[in-house]
Amino acid sequence: MTISTSRILLASFVLTGSVGGQASSLDLKGSLFETVGNNYNIPASLLYSVALAESSLGTKSKVSPHPYAIRSEDGSFYPSSLVEAKEILDQQIATHGLNVDVGMMQISLYWQKGYYDSPFELLDLETNIKVGAAILTKCLNSSPNDIVIGVGRYHAWADVERSRIYGFRVLEIHNNVLESIGGEI
């Protein structure tokens, strides 16, 4: 099922230019999430909800996706700059090979090899969101009658139970985002 963009849904937060992406507004209008979402036929709010599920950082009242999040067997890293993110990514690749997830959409270097040329390009915010949107589109189209599984395949393609759990988690985040702005716009 391809999600219609006839009515782009708006999510609850916009990334600012600040590292760590503190939430500053209840509108994604004009953001990379909206631009990329429009290009991939995905509501900005759903794309943003996946980013929140993958890389959120903050407090209970103020949370947003982290632009430079890196995850490996060593744990999660939230670098404060692009320079620091490149250093950490280089270290994690040296230690774990391609078993590393990168950026706010947590692109798996191992599973998503065909979507990038260099792992370091995934630290670019726009590239990361575009790759995430391409993956999410493939996932949603793979399950036209079950959006929970479609969204869930972003995290676990072959394991239906893990897909379902993740899908429900993202859709719960999405519902909370929509509730915070009063529903569809």
N, C-alpha and C positions, 0 to 999 in steps of 0.2 A: 504494500500500500504506500503510495507516495502521498506525503502530507501536503495539502493545498496551501499555497501562499496567497490565496485570494484575500485572506484576512490574517496578516502577520500578527502573531501574538507577541505581546511585549512582556519581558521578564522584569524582575524586581530590582536588578542592580546594573550599573554600568561601571566598567573598569575605567579608572582614571589613568593618567600617565604614570602614577606613582608605582614603585615596585611593591609588590604585595597586593596591588589592586584593591585598595579599600573602596567599599561601596559608597557611592555618592548620590545616587538618584534611584528613582523607581521606574526607569525608562531605558530601554536599549535602543531607542530610535537613533539612527545614524551611527551606531556602533559597528564594529567588525562582525559581531554576532548577527546583526540584521543584514548587513551587506552580504556576508558569506551565506547566511541562511537563505536569503532570497535567491542566490545563485544555485543553491542545491535543493531548493524547494522544501526547506525545513524551517519551521518557526524559530525565530531568534530565541524565544524563551525555552524551547526544548534543547537547542544547542547549548545555551547557557546552563541549563539544568544538568546536562551531561558534564560540562566543565566543573560545575559545583560538586557533583558526585565524585569526580576524578581527582580534583586538586584543591579543594576548598581549604582556606586558612583564615583564621580570624577568631573573633569571640562569638558568643551565642547571639548577640544582637547585631553584629557587623561581620559578615562573612563574604568572601568572594573567591573565585578561582585564582590560583597563583600562577603567574606567567612563566616562571622558571622551575616549576616543581619537577623533581627527578625522583624516581623510585626504583629500587633494586632490592636484592636480598639483604643488603645492608640497612635498609629502611628508607624513610622518606626524607628528602632534603628540600628546603625552601630557601634557595640562595637569594641574597639581597641585591644582586646585580647580574648583568649578563656575563661579565668577566668571571665572576665567581661560579655562575652556572656552567660555563664552558669548562672551567677547571674541574668541577665536580663530575660533569658528564664524562670528561676524558678519563678521570680516575675510575669511575664506575664501569666504563667500557673496558678499560685495561684489566679490571678485576673480574668482571662478569660477562664479558663479551656483549652479545646483543640482548641479554636478559635484563634490559633496562627500559623503563617507561619515561617519556620525556614531555614536558610542557603542560600547559593547563588542560589539554585534552588527553594527557597521558598516553601518547602514541607509543606502542610497543615496538621497539627496534627489531625484535625477533619476528613477531607475527605480521608486522605491517611493512616489511622490507620494500615492497614494490611501490610504496607511496612517497619515498624520499630518496635523494641521492646521497646526502651526508646527514648523519645524526644531528649535527650542529645546526643545520637549517631548521630543525624542529623547535629550536629556541626562539625563532622568530614568531611573534604572536600571530600574525596573519597566516603564515604558512601552517602553523600548528592548528589553527581553527579550520583552515581549508582541508587539511588532511583528516581531521576529526569529522568534519561534515561529509567528506567523501566516504569514509568508513561507515558513518551512521546511515547514510543513504543506502549503501549496499546492505546493511543489516535490516533496515526497515523494508526494503524491497524483497528481502529473502523470506519475509513472513507477512504476506499481505493481509492475512485475516487475524493476526494476533500482534497488536502493537507492543504488548508487554515483552513477548519473545523477541520481536524486532529490535526494540531498544536494548533488551538484555544481551543480545548477541554482540553489542559493542564491547562487552566485558568478557563474555564466555560463549563463543560461537557454538561449540558442539555439545556442551553440557546444558541440557534443557532446564534442569533445576536451578543451576547457577544463573542461567540467563533470566529465568523467571524472577528470581530474588533481586537481581540487579535491575531488571526492567521495572519492577514494582518500586524499588528504591528511587530510581530516577523520576518515575511518574509521580511519586509522592512529593519529591522536591518540586517538580513542575507544577503540581496542584497548589503547593504552598506559595510558589512564585505568583501564579495566577490569582490566588486568593488575596495576596498582598496588594495587588493592583486592581482588584475588582473584576477579574475575569477577562474575557476576550475583549480586544479593542479593534 
